Structure formats: C-alpha cells, structure tokens
Amino acid sequence: MLSVEIPEILTTLSLSPTTYRFSDPTAPELTVTATSDSDRPFTVFCYGTVLDPAYGLQRHRFTITDITAGIDLPQVLISHHRVRPFDRIRGTASEWYLLTIEPGTPVILSTSFGPGDIPGGIQKPQSKATINSTYPDDMNENGIVVVHGVHGLEPGHRYRLSISMEDIRKRVWWWRWGTKDDFLVDHEHPDPWFNDKLFQPARIKFKEIQGIEFNVRIAMIWAVETLSKGVKDSGSENTL
C-alpha cells in the first residue's frame, strides 16, 4: 500500500438499542466509528468535534432534521464553556482528546443520544409534549423546545441525524503522523503546550458521512434502513 500524504477518515453513525420508548430509563446510544486506509497511524485532536460525540451533541456538530416538518431542529448549546490551554502532558485531561487511528483498525466512540449524565443521576429523555407542559428550562428564549438527541422529539415524525461535512472539515485541523504516545511528554518537558509547529499544515480529509433516518412513534422509535437508492422502512425487525 502506498503511503498517503494526507490521511482520509471514513466516519459512520449508528444508534442502539434497536428499540427505544420514552418510558425507558435511558436514551439510545449514539456511536461514531472512525477508520482509515492509511498505511501508518496518525493522531487527531478531537475536542469539540463529532469525534468527541458527547460534547459534539452540545455544540451543534450534529444536525437533527424533522423530515416531516421540513426543518432543522434547534438543539441544546453550551455557549459559555471556558477551557484552559491544552497541554500534551501524559495523564492530564488533554490526553483524552488525542485520538490515534491505526491502519485498518476502527475507533469506536459512543455516548448517550440524549441528555446523559447530570448532577444527581441520569436525565430521562422526554417527548416534546411533556417538555412543553413541565420543563420550561428545555426551551429557548422564544419558547421553542431545544432537543438533545431523542430528548424533545415529537411522536409521529420522521427525523434525520447527520453531520455537516463543511463543519467537520473546518473543525478537525490539528493532526500529526504517529500515535499519541509519540506526541505526549512528561511534566518536566520544557515545552508541554500545543502549538501549530507540532501539527501538519494541511487539513485532514473526510469521506462523505451518511446520515441516519428514524421515525418517532408514540411508544417507540423505529429505525429506517438507509439504502444507496432511497430509504426503506425496516419495520419491527429493526426498531430504534
């Protein structure tokens, strides 16, 4: 295999378990899988991107489209989130956001497709109607429900979860050849901070990412099998 000068990442989305009801205690799980056909490992800085799906859901890195109504839904947004400068010291929080992709080895990143963990436990996803009547904090300043995964969706509608290619290509910019262990340093290192000289100047490539379509029923969410030529409702054998 010839060496690839700029690696290309193939990213896929999936949701599980296959059945979800608003009466269930937790939301479905969103999984982002990243692979590459490069012949050598490389490392990307994934903070605040779709390769950091838990935070990406809170920063509009995903798009949830109400196909039935023909609109993109307003989503939860953390607008005030102060972050200390990132270092490359082993064992610090920054290490979490350095993602190494090995040749031919999928990297699987999963998170709750819903509010997830909050102080005091797990927030149970609610329907749009329930939020309208009892959860005013889940609305924006115009009284519109802001969704967080399945939290705030409306029964009887079909939805699409997707990723903006323009956004992902713009936000994943720090990368370098090698594993993160090649990049990390000890506390005593004289220059432990991130800087542009440590990364490749060319932006990494991403192959087109196919979205997921699903229907919301009164009692459950049904997955839709997305085919290369249209969409086929997979029925009770593949419910979400």
Buried (B, 14 or more C-beta within 10 A) or exposed (E): EEEBEEBEBBBBBBBBEBBBEBEBEBBBBBBBBBBBEBEBBBBBBBBBBBBBBEBBBBBBBBBBBBBEEEEEBBBBEEEEEEEEEBBBBBEBEBBEBBBBBBBEEEBEBBBBBBBBEEEEEBBBBBBBEBBBEEBEEBBEEEEBBBBBBBBBBBBEBBBBBBBBEEBBEEBBBBBBBEBBEEBBBEEEEEEBEBEEEEBBEEBBBBBEBEBBBBBBEEEBBBBBEBEEEEEEEBEEEBBB
